[in-house]
Amino acid sequence: MLPVAFSGRIIVVQSELEANKAVDYLMAQPLVGIDTETRPSFTRGVVNKVALLQVSTLDTCFLFRLNVIGICPAIKRFLESEQVVKVGLSLKDDFTVLRRRTDFIPGGMVDLQHLVKEMGIKELSLQKVYAIFFGQKISKAQRLSNWEVDVLTDKQKIYAATDAWACVMIYNRMNDLKETGDYVIESLDEEESVAG
């Protein structure tokens, strides 16, 4: 199975001014994918605050460094807006970690886990759901890296952007299939697949 990676523009946001500009851009988009990253803790009972919020269109991804700027008013306004459809996977978990930084009322959110269940798909991880729809895998190699490092590596940036972008890709593909009805859910070796 071939690996896939986001190949568009990646913009790192680490000031309120940059966040304001990024949110202005994102508020003009009809649909975005979102995800978060948190520096892993290898000490029992220690939970780090969410460090990164990724928000992607099909060709541009913003990486908001929350460990640097926190959830500033612009980011909160974006998260609460009903104007932009924000698609993610397991959003409840993302909201839990984001709310540890500041409280907000999520708006315009669509959780892919609910949608894939409605289509009869039992797999719920982003990696497996993407593979079902596109026959490509998403690398998880950077998942346990340090998301609070001073400068994110190119591998970290691409990994983070890919997760948010993949949500948009899956959402669009699901809508296309639902419109045409041109799909069958098959069970292969106890794994669920979509075949057109």
C-alpha positions in Angstrom: 0.0 0.0 0.0 1.5 3.3 -1.1 2.1 6.0 1.6 0.4 9.4 1.2 1.4 12.8 2.4 0.1 16.4 2.1 1.8 18.2 -0.6 0.3 21.7 -0.4 1.3 24.9 1.5 2.1 24.5 5.2 2.0 27.7 7.2 3.3 27.7 10.8 1.4 30.1 13.0 3.1 31.3 16.2 1.9 34.8 16.9 -1.5 36.4 17.4 -1.0 38.6 14.3 -0.4 35.5 12.2 -3.4 33.8 13.8 -5.6 36.7 12.9 -4.5 36.5 9.3 -4.9 32.7 9.2 -8.4 32.8 10.7 -9.5 35.5 8.2 -8.4 33.1 5.4 -10.0 30.1 7.0 -13.3 31.9 7.6 -13.7 32.3 3.9 -13.4 28.5 3.3 -16.5 26.3 3.1 -14.8 23.2 4.5 -11.6 22.4 6.5 -10.1 19.4 8.2 -8.9 19.8 11.8 -6.7 17.7 14.2 -4.5 18.3 17.2 -1.1 17.1 18.5 0.1 16.9 22.0 3.6 16.1 23.3 3.5 12.6 24.6 4.2 12.0 28.3 6.0 8.9 29.4 5.4 9.7 33.1 2.4 8.2 34.8 -0.2 10.8 35.8 1.5 13.6 33.7 -0.7 14.9 30.8 0.7 17.7 28.6 -1.5 20.4 27.2 -2.3 20.3 23.5 0.6 21.8 21.5 -0.7 22.1 18.0 -3.9 22.7 16.1 -3.9 21.8 12.5 -6.5 23.2 10.1 -6.3 22.3 6.4 -8.1 23.0 3.1 -7.3 20.8 0.1 -4.2 22.9 -0.6 -3.2 24.9 2.4 -2.6 23.9 6.0 -2.1 26.1 9.0 -0.3 24.8 12.1 -1.3 26.8 15.1 1.4 26.4 17.8 -0.8 26.5 20.8 2.1 25.9 23.2 3.4 29.3 22.0 0.3 31.5 21.5 -2.4 29.5 23.4 -6.0 29.7 22.1 -6.1 33.4 21.3 -9.4 35.2 20.5 -9.1 34.6 16.7 -8.7 30.9 17.2 -11.5 30.7 19.6 -13.8 32.6 17.2 -12.9 30.2 14.4 -13.6 27.1 16.6 -16.9 28.5 17.7 -18.0 29.6 14.2 -20.9 27.8 12.5 -19.9 29.4 9.2 -17.1 27.0 8.3 -17.7 23.2 8.3 -14.8 21.7 10.3 -14.3 17.9 9.8 -12.2 15.8 12.1 -11.9 12.3 13.4 -12.7 11.6 17.1 -13.5 15.3 17.7 -14.6 14.6 21.2 -11.0 13.9 22.2 -9.7 17.0 20.4 -12.3 19.2 22.2 -11.3 17.7 25.5 -7.6 18.7 25.1 -8.4 22.0 23.5 -10.8 23.0 26.4 -7.9 22.4 28.9 -6.4 25.5 27.3 -9.6 27.6 27.2 -13.3 26.9 27.3 -15.3 27.3 24.0 -18.5 26.1 22.4 -17.6 24.2 19.2 -19.4 25.2 16.1 -19.8 23.7 12.6 -18.1 20.5 13.6 -18.6 17.1 11.8 -17.0 14.0 13.3 -16.0 11.4 10.6 -16.4 8.6 13.0 -20.1 9.1 13.1 -20.3 9.2 9.3 -18.3 6.1 8.6 -20.4 4.2 11.1 -23.5 5.2 9.2 -21.9 3.8 6.0 -21.3 0.5 7.8 -17.5 0.9 8.3 -16.3 -0.5 11.6 -12.7 0.8 11.4 -12.5 4.2 13.2 -8.8 5.2 13.0 -7.8 7.9 10.5 -5.1 5.6 9.0 -7.5 2.7 8.4 -10.4 4.8 7.2 -8.2 6.6 4.7 -6.8 3.3 3.4 -10.4 2.0 2.9 -11.4 4.9 0.7 -8.1 5.6 -1.1 -6.0 2.4 -0.9 -3.1 4.4 0.6 -1.6 4.5 4.0 -0.8 7.5 6.3 2.4 7.2 8.2 2.1 7.6 11.9 5.9 7.7 12.5 5.9 11.3 14.0 2.9 10.8 16.3 5.1 10.4 19.5 7.5 13.2 18.6 8.0 16.4 20.7 5.3 18.8 19.5 6.7 21.5 21.8 10.1 21.6 20.2 11.4 25.1 19.3 11.2 24.5 15.6 9.0 21.8 14.0 10.9 19.5 11.6 9.7 19.2 8.0 8.6 15.6 8.9 6.5 16.8 11.8 4.9 19.6 9.6 4.0 17.1 6.8 2.7 14.5 9.3 0.5 17.1 11.1 -0.8 18.6 7.9 -1.6 15.2 6.4 -3.9 14.3 9.3 -6.0 17.4 8.9 -6.0 17.3 5.1 -7.0 13.6 5.1 -10.2 14.5 6.9 -11.2 16.8 4.1 -10.4 14.1 1.5 -12.4 11.4 3.3 -15.4 13.7 3.8 -15.5 14.7 0.1 -15.1 11.0 -1.0 -17.9 9.9 1.3 -20.2 12.6 0.0 -19.4 11.6 -3.6 -20.2 7.9 -2.8 -23.4 8.7 -1.0 -24.6 10.8 -3.9 -23.9 8.1 -6.5 -24.7 5.1 -4.2 -21.9 3.4 -6.1 -20.3 1.5 -3.2 -20.6 -1.8 -1.4 -19.2 -2.5 2.1 -17.3 -5.8 2.0 -15.7 -7.7 4.8 -12.2 -8.9 3.9 -10.2 -10.8 6.5 -12.2 -9.1 9.2 -11.3 -5.7 7.8 -14.0 -3.4 6.3 -13.4 -2.1 2.7 -15.3 0.2 0.4 -15.5 -1.1 -3.2 -17.1 0.9 -6.0 
